[in-house]
Amino acid sequence: MIFVDTHAHLFWPDFETDREQVLRRAAEAGVGAILNLGTNAETSRICVGLADEHEQCWAAVGFHPHNIEDLAADREQGLSQLRSLMGHPKVVAIGETGLDFYRGRGTEEAQRVSLKAHFELARMSGLPIVLHSRGTGSELREALEEFGAGVKAILHCFVGDEAFGRWAVSQGHFLGLGGIFTFPTSDMADMVRSWDIDHVLLETDSPFLSPVPHRGKRNEPAFILHTARAIARALGISVEELAERTTRNACRVLGIPQADLGPGVASGD
Ligand SMILES: [Zn+2]
């Protein structure tokens, strides 16, 4: 059994003192690949560095809507820093970017301009784009329709409605499910049954959004197993089958060779 954690931020200071142990626990839990996503030029560069240092780690580069002012300060320089990182062989996605009208910085228009520029980078590079969305209603779908031609999107931490999920999948996009799925308040079990599982990905969003039973504590990639168990239960399939299918999806959309993932682990269930 082998997992891909398609969304993590292991550059976060929370991991400063024990990153090596966190990576070891991930490997022991069967996490064969971890995608670290940058949130501005500096953290994107650090994600590429982590990918250089650790076989398990892969990288995405982008400006998060919470860091929009870093891009607005010098747009051309910011984008050219991303472009120079995009050529690295372990950079497999553009992001984390998106829209956040709840906690994001800058105007809604500035966020849309940034998002459009990231879609252009994705189109140019042939890489998928990883999208964060909060408080945006139908805006994300509109952006996908307006800018998304020819680009595969990963809708990270998807908690959107069933119809939007089905539409996104019908367009060839992917839905990332994380720790929120395990929360008692989650009403996603019915939703996930209505989607094509070949477009579902697992993620942690480490250090945020720890799944039950670690809710409220620092999240780490090894905890992906709890989310996987909850989703497998909702779908009525084994955790092994869920791992196999979501890992295949992740390798397909990110272009990570399945042979690079390592041996995996026994399920123990
Ligand atoms: Zn994130």
Boltz pocket constraint, residues with backbone or C-beta under 6 A from the ligand:
constraints:
  - pocket:
      binder: B
      contacts: [[A, 7], [A, 9], [A, 37], [A, 96], [A, 205]]
      max_distance: 6.0
